[in-house]
Amino acid sequence: MTPAVQEDSGGVLKIAVWVHPGSRRTVVGGSHDGALVVRVVARAVGGAATDAALGALAAAFKVRSRDVVLVSGATSRTKIVHIAGADPATLGDLLARDR
């Protein structure tokens, strides 16, 4: 997967996210095939992992939960999300973190 990071003129980042459900703790950082890694405690049952990942992204980017929107990949580990008001520098910092 190539890195899917775009910013539109309205200040919305479009990023690829790789979700790792069932982790010991919720952590945002690192990359997996160019996608931002989001590890969540929640299991991949009934959308719980996806919901937890979106909440973790909102916290990591310091935006409101409603500013993080799932675009595609509801049942996949790889998801595309739009984050309104996100600082692109924060994304760079998060991608550079070790897993």
Sequence and secondary structure as in RCSB ss.txt:
>XXXX:A:sequence
MTPAVQEDSGGVLKIAVWVHPGSRRTVVGGSHDGALVVRVVARAVGGAATDAALGALAAAFKVRSRDVVLVSGAT
SRTKIVHIAGADPATLGDLLARDR
>XXXX:A:secstr
    EEE TTSEEEEEEEEE S SS EEEEEETTEEEEE SS SSTTHHHHHHHHHHHHHHT  GGGEEEEE TT
SSEEEEEEET  HHHHHHHHHS  
